[in-house]
Amino acid sequence: EPVSTRVGRALPITLQLVFYSQIVSLIFSIPLGIFTAYRAGKRSDRYISYGLFTAASVPNFVLGLLLAVFLGVKLGWFPPLGYTSPSENFIEHIKTMTLPVLALSIPLIASYTRLLRTDVIATLREDFVTMASSKGLSNRWILWRHVFRPSSLTLLTSAALTMASLIGGAVVIESVFALNGFGMLLAMSIVVRQYLAIQSLVALVAIAFILFNLIVD
């Protein structure tokens, strides 16, 4: 079977997993990063930081196994294995993607939040922020309108570079949750020593990494 045919079946699953993981990571990390920077040094900042350090230190395959056991098997909230296409049943598709997305996005949330927190703290010390505050603007308006935009460059760069590297994490996560995506295809190609398939798949990852770099630049 041609490698292109196998990639055509597997790549959409991995792209969905990577896209969902990035969206979830940014949705949670942006408000967390701004909040912890605004409350820097306070008790809430310390507690959130401790939790983020703990989450970042746990490998994603361990998170995947824990989520599959507790949320999938014991509580039965989400299916622990398998994949459903959005064209077949969108609700089931969301359920089957929830656990692998959480396993990939939790470490990203920790990383993105720390990056944004550092940049926001530096931006809050700038003169234009003091000027905006002296004009009587609300803290929420200053944070989201004047502080977040210049502080988001590092976050955007990291998010773009992570898009391609997430495929590496997807190799393990797709194996844990039995998703027949790009990562699973690469892992099986290595196991059975299909060298042409391995070369093609690695080349696609390299091309994706370069394209995401160009888009960010």
TORKOL-4160 file (C-alpha; in steps of 0.2 Angstrom, whole numbers, padded with zeros to 4 digits, m for minus):
217
<pt num="1" X="0000" Y="0000" Z="0000"/>
<pt num="2" X="0007" Y="0017" Z="m0004"/>
<pt num="3" X="0013" Y="0028" Z="0010"/>
<pt num="4" X="0003" Y="0042" Z="0004"/>
<pt num="5" X="m0013" Y="0032" Z="0006"/>
<pt num="6" X="m0009" Y="0027" Z="0024"/>
<pt num="7" X="m0004" Y="0045" Z="0028"/>
<pt num="8" X="m0020" Y="0052" Z="0020"/>
<pt num="9" X="m0030" Y="0041" Z="0033"/>
<pt num="10" X="m0019" Y="0044" Z="0048"/>
<pt num="11" X="m0014" Y="0063" Z="0046"/>
<pt num="12" X="m0032" Y="0070" Z="0049"/>
<pt num="13" X="m0033" Y="0062" Z="0066"/>
<pt num="14" X="m0017" Y="0069" Z="0072"/>
<pt num="15" X="m0020" Y="0086" Z="0065"/>
<pt num="16" X="m0037" Y="0086" Z="0075"/>
<pt num="17" X="m0028" Y="0081" Z="0090"/>
<pt num="18" X="m0014" Y="0094" Z="0088"/>
<pt num="19" X="m0026" Y="0108" Z="0084"/>
<pt num="20" X="m0038" Y="0104" Z="0099"/>
<pt num="21" X="m0023" Y="0103" Z="0111"/>
<pt num="22" X="m0017" Y="0120" Z="0105"/>
<pt num="23" X="m0034" Y="0128" Z="0107"/>
<pt num="24" X="m0037" Y="0121" Z="0124"/>
<pt num="25" X="m0019" Y="0126" Z="0130"/>
<pt num="26" X="m0021" Y="0144" Z="0124"/>
<pt num="27" X="m0039" Y="0145" Z="0131"/>
<pt num="28" X="m0033" Y="0141" Z="0149"/>
<pt num="29" X="m0015" Y="0148" Z="0148"/>
<pt num="30" X="m0019" Y="0165" Z="0143"/>
<pt num="31" X="m0030" Y="0170" Z="0157"/>
<pt num="32" X="m0019" Y="0160" Z="0169"/>
<pt num="33" X="m0003" Y="0169" Z="0163"/>
<pt num="34" X="m0011" Y="0186" Z="0165"/>
<pt num="35" X="m0019" Y="0183" Z="0181"/>
<pt num="36" X="m0003" Y="0176" Z="0189"/>
<pt num="37" X="0007" Y="0190" Z="0183"/>
<pt num="38" X="m0005" Y="0203" Z="0189"/>
<pt num="39" X="m0005" Y="0194" Z="0206"/>
<pt num="40" X="0014" Y="0190" Z="0206"/>
<pt num="41" X="0021" Y="0186" Z="0223"/>
<pt num="42" X="0003" Y="0184" Z="0231"/>
<pt num="43" X="m0003" Y="0168" Z="0238"/>
<pt num="44" X="m0014" Y="0164" Z="0223"/>
<pt num="45" X="0001" Y="0166" Z="0211"/>
<pt num="46" X="0011" Y="0154" Z="0222"/>
<pt num="47" X="m0002" Y="0140" Z="0222"/>
<pt num="48" X="m0005" Y="0141" Z="0204"/>
<pt num="49" X="0013" Y="0141" Z="0200"/>
<pt num="50" X="0016" Y="0126" Z="0211"/>
<pt num="51" X="0002" Y="0117" Z="0202"/>
<pt num="52" X="0009" Y="0121" Z="0185"/>
<pt num="53" X="0026" Y="0115" Z="0190"/>
<pt num="54" X="0018" Y="0099" Z="0196"/>
<pt num="55" X="0008" Y="0097" Z="0180"/>
<pt num="56" X="0024" Y="0101" Z="0169"/>
<pt num="57" X="0034" Y="0088" Z="0178"/>
<pt num="58" X="0022" Y="0073" Z="0174"/>
<pt num="59" X="0025" Y="0065" Z="0157"/>
<pt num="60" X="0010" Y="0066" Z="0145"/>
<pt num="61" X="0009" Y="0047" Z="0144"/>
<pt num="62" X="0008" Y="0046" Z="0163"/>
<pt num="63" X="m0006" Y="0059" Z="0162"/>
<pt num="64" X="m0014" Y="0049" Z="0148"/>
<pt num="65" X="m0014" Y="0033" Z="0158"/>
<pt num="66" X="m0021" Y="0041" Z="0173"/>
<pt num="67" X="m0035" Y="0050" Z="0163"/>
<pt num="68" X="m0039" Y="0034" Z="0154"/>
<pt num="69" X="m0040" Y="0024" Z="0171"/>
<pt num="70" X="m0050" Y="0037" Z="0181"/>
<pt num="71" X="m0061" Y="0047" Z="0169"/>
<pt num="72" X="m0062" Y="0033" Z="0156"/>
<pt num="73" X="m0063" Y="0016" Z="0166"/>
<pt num="74" X="m0069" Y="0020" Z="0184"/>
<pt num="75" X="m0080" Y="0035" Z="0181"/>
<pt num="76" X="m0085" Y="0031" Z="0163"/>
<pt num="77" X="m0086" Y="0049" Z="0158"/>
<pt num="78" X="m0077" Y="0047" Z="0142"/>
<pt num="79" X="m0072" Y="0032" Z="0131"/>
<pt num="80" X="m0054" Y="0027" Z="0136"/>
<pt num="81" X="m0050" Y="0019" Z="0119"/>
<pt num="82" X="m0055" Y="0022" Z="0100"/>
<pt num="83" X="m0059" Y="0036" Z="0089"/>
<pt num="84" X="m0075" Y="0042" Z="0081"/>
<pt num="85" X="m0075" Y="0054" Z="0065"/>
<pt num="86" X="m0084" Y="0071" Z="0067"/>
<pt num="87" X="m0093" Y="0066" Z="0051"/>
<pt num="88" X="m0100" Y="0051" Z="0059"/>
<pt num="89" X="m0105" Y="0058" Z="0076"/>
<pt num="90" X="m0099" Y="0075" Z="0082"/>
<pt num="91" X="m0103" Y="0072" Z="0100"/>
<pt num="92" X="m0095" Y="0055" Z="0101"/>
<pt num="93" X="m0080" Y="0063" Z="0092"/>
<pt num="94" X="m0078" Y="0076" Z="0106"/>
<pt num="95" X="m0079" Y="0063" Z="0119"/>
<pt num="96" X="m0066" Y="0051" Z="0111"/>
<pt num="97" X="m0054" Y="0066" Z="0109"/>
<pt num="98" X="m0056" Y="0074" Z="0126"/>
<pt num="99" X="m0044" Y="0062" Z="0136"/>
<pt num="100" X="m0030" Y="0063" Z="0123"/>
<pt num="101" X="m0032" Y="0081" Z="0121"/>
<pt num="102" X="m0031" Y="0084" Z="0140"/>
<pt num="103" X="m0015" Y="0073" Z="0141"/>
<pt num="104" X="m0006" Y="0083" Z="0128"/>
<pt num="105" X="m0013" Y="0100" Z="0133"/>
<pt num="106" X="m0010" Y="0100" Z="0152"/>
<pt num="107" X="0009" Y="0101" Z="0151"/>
<pt num="108" X="0007" Y="0114" Z="0137"/>
<pt num="109" X="m0004" Y="0125" Z="0149"/>
<pt num="110" X="0010" Y="0124" Z="0162"/>
<pt num="111" X="0023" Y="0130" Z="0149"/>
<pt num="112" X="0013" Y="0143" Z="0141"/>
<pt num="113" X="0007" Y="0151" Z="0157"/>
<pt num="114" X="0025" Y="0152" Z="0164"/>
<pt num="115" X="0030" Y="0160" Z="0147"/>
<pt num="116" X="0016" Y="0173" Z="0147"/>
<pt num="117" X="0018" Y="0177" Z="0165"/>
<pt num="118" X="0036" Y="0182" Z="0163"/>
<pt num="119" X="0033" Y="0193" Z="0149"/>
<pt num="120" X="0017" Y="0201" Z="0157"/>
<pt num="121" X="0027" Y="0205" Z="0172"/>
<pt num="122" X="0040" Y="0214" Z="0162"/>
<pt num="123" X="0027" Y="0223" Z="0152"/>
<pt num="124" X="0019" Y="0229" Z="0167"/>
<pt num="125" X="0034" Y="0239" Z="0172"/>
<pt num="126" X="0035" Y="0249" Z="0156"/>
<pt num="127" X="0031" Y="0268" Z="0156"/>
<pt num="128" X="0016" Y="0266" Z="0144"/>
<pt num="129" X="0007" Y="0255" Z="0157"/>
<pt num="130" X="0010" Y="0268" Z="0170"/>
<pt num="131" X="0003" Y="0281" Z="0159"/>
<pt num="132" X="m0012" Y="0271" Z="0154"/>
<pt num="133" X="m0015" Y="0268" Z="0173"/>
<pt num="134" X="m0013" Y="0287" Z="0177"/>
<pt num="135" X="m0027" Y="0291" Z="0164"/>
<pt num="136" X="m0039" Y="0281" Z="0175"/>
<pt num="137" X="m0041" Y="0266" Z="0163"/>
<pt num="138" X="m0047" Y="0250" Z="0172"/>
<pt num="139" X="m0035" Y="0236" Z="0176"/>
<pt num="140" X="m0044" Y="0224" Z="0165"/>
<pt num="141" X="m0043" Y="0236" Z="0150"/>
<pt num="142" X="m0025" Y="0239" Z="0153"/>
<pt num="143" X="m0021" Y="0221" Z="0155"/>
<pt num="144" X="m0030" Y="0215" Z="0139"/>
<pt num="145" X="m0028" Y="0230" Z="0128"/>
<pt num="146" X="m0011" Y="0237" Z="0132"/>
<pt num="147" X="m0001" Y="0223" Z="0141"/>
<pt num="148" X="m0006" Y="0207" Z="0133"/>
<pt num="149" X="m0002" Y="0211" Z="0115"/>
<pt num="150" X="0016" Y="0216" Z="0117"/>
<pt num="151" X="0018" Y="0201" Z="0129"/>
<pt num="152" X="0011" Y="0188" Z="0118"/>
<pt num="153" X="0026" Y="0187" Z="0105"/>
<pt num="154" X="0035" Y="0173" Z="0115"/>
<pt num="155" X="0019" Y="0164" Z="0118"/>
<pt num="156" X="0015" Y="0164" Z="0099"/>
<pt num="157" X="0032" Y="0158" Z="0094"/>
<pt num="158" X="0032" Y="0144" Z="0107"/>
<pt num="159" X="0015" Y="0139" Z="0101"/>
<pt num="160" X="0020" Y="0138" Z="0083"/>
<pt num="161" X="0035" Y="0128" Z="0087"/>
<pt num="162" X="0026" Y="0116" Z="0097"/>
<pt num="163" X="0014" Y="0112" Z="0083"/>
<pt num="164" X="0026" Y="0101" Z="0075"/>
<pt num="165" X="0034" Y="0094" Z="0091"/>
<pt num="166" X="0016" Y="0089" Z="0097"/>
<pt num="167" X="0017" Y="0075" Z="0083"/>
<pt num="168" X="0031" Y="0067" Z="0094"/>
<pt num="169" X="0020" Y="0068" Z="0109"/>
<pt num="170" X="0006" Y="0061" Z="0098"/>
<pt num="171" X="0016" Y="0045" Z="0095"/>
<pt num="172" X="0014" Y="0040" Z="0113"/>
<pt num="173" X="m0004" Y="0047" Z="0116"/>
<pt num="174" X="m0011" Y="0039" Z="0101"/>
<pt num="175" X="m0004" Y="0022" Z="0107"/>
<pt num="176" X="m0011" Y="0025" Z="0124"/>
<pt num="177" X="m0029" Y="0029" Z="0118"/>
<pt num="178" X="m0028" Y="0018" Z="0102"/>
<pt num="179" X="m0030" Y="0032" Z="0090"/>
<pt num="180" X="m0024" Y="0027" Z="0072"/>
<pt num="181" X="m0016" Y="0043" Z="0068"/>
<pt num="182" X="0001" Y="0049" Z="0061"/>
<pt num="183" X="0010" Y="0045" Z="0078"/>
<pt num="184" X="0003" Y="0028" Z="0078"/>
<pt num="185" X="0008" Y="0025" Z="0060"/>
<pt num="186" X="0026" Y="0031" Z="0063"/>
<pt num="187" X="0027" Y="0020" Z="0079"/>
<pt num="188" X="0021" Y="0005" Z="0069"/>
<pt num="189" X="0033" Y="0009" Z="0054"/>
<pt num="190" X="0047" Y="0009" Z="0066"/>
<pt num="191" X="0042" Y="m0008" Z="0074"/>
<pt num="192" X="0040" Y="m0017" Z="0058"/>
<pt num="193" X="0055" Y="m0008" Z="0050"/>
<pt num="194" X="0047" Y="0000" Z="0035"/>
<pt num="195" X="0061" Y="0011" Z="0031"/>
<pt num="196" X="0053" Y="0020" Z="0016"/>
<pt num="197" X="0038" Y="0024" Z="0027"/>
<pt num="198" X="0049" Y="0031" Z="0041"/>
<pt num="199" X="0058" Y="0042" Z="0030"/>
<pt num="200" X="0042" Y="0049" Z="0022"/>
<pt num="201" X="0034" Y="0052" Z="0039"/>
<pt num="202" X="0050" Y="0060" Z="0047"/>
<pt num="203" X="0051" Y="0071" Z="0031"/>
<pt num="204" X="0033" Y="0077" Z="0033"/>
<pt num="205" X="0037" Y="0082" Z="0051"/>
<pt num="206" X="0052" Y="0092" Z="0046"/>
<pt num="207" X="0042" Y="0101" Z="0033"/>
<pt num="208" X="0029" Y="0105" Z="0045"/>
<pt num="209" X="0041" Y="0112" Z="0058"/>
<pt num="210" X="0049" Y="0123" Z="0044"/>
<pt num="211" X="0032" Y="0129" Z="0038"/>
<pt num="212" X="0026" Y="0134" Z="0056"/>
<pt num="213" X="0043" Y="0143" Z="0059"/>
<pt num="214" X="0040" Y="0153" Z="0043"/>
<pt num="215" X="0022" Y="0157" Z="0047"/>
<pt num="216" X="0028" Y="0164" Z="0064"/>
<pt num="217" X="0042" Y="0174" Z="0057"/>
